[in-house]
């Protein structure tokens, strides 16, 4: 073989190697996009006794029909088991059997539901699923019915703490905002949060989190002109996608005030959700329950 042949062979080998590196890099970037969510999930120890994972998931019209599908129920439960407390939205379960069937697959968890809410005949509930050995519910406050009629589905307020001590106390507001009235409902929620001093609760001193399908993006909410919760940390970014379908919207949100944010450890969007399960991904935040963190 001549020197020229050797040189050509070497050039071919180098070219093939560079092509392989390029293809691999593109594939890696695509698989690890979504604003670093995969990296965030990998760096957060969701099983730590020093933290709790707080999640919210709109199950999209969860009722008897979905509860009769054993594959769906197993899929829901396998995802929920990764988290310490999950706030379920859009439960349309008139007799309570659907949510009970889901909870029967979660023996390590306690389940609680709110009252049924809605201005029309189409009523919904919030569900709270709590891992017994990690989280205890201190107070459960249901703002339904709301005498001022401020929300389609009035919010829920839950105070939780570590099951092993009085540490890690945090108050969590949950809201499934009406899409066409999302801006107004969030304004009313902020007014409630600022004025609610129940049992010594303080909007700027207590650890407060707001979580849920706030419909706070796309045509329902102008993210470039926010007028609500301006001094809070919006954990789910405006350019992220919390929907399983073709839309690219950050409808589902997590907001933290400064005291709660001081215990923030990480967040994620769980995209192991099929469109048959829901049109929303589950969102979660990891929160330190270590005193003095």
Secondary structure, DSSP 8 states (H G I E B T S, - for coil): --HHHHHHHHHHHHHHHHHHHHHHHHHHHHHT-TTTHHHHHHH--TT-TTEEEEEEEEEEEESHHHHT-HHHHHHHHHHHTTSSEEEEEEE--TTSHHHHHHHHT-TTEEEEE---B-SSS--BEEEEEEETTTEEEEEEEE--S-TT---SS--EEEEEEETTSS-S-EEEEE----GGGHHHHHHHHHHHHHH--GGG--TTTS-EEEEEE---SGGG--GGG--S-TTSEE-S-TT---BSSS-----EEEEE-HHHHTTEEEEEEE----TTT-SB-EEEEEEE-STT-
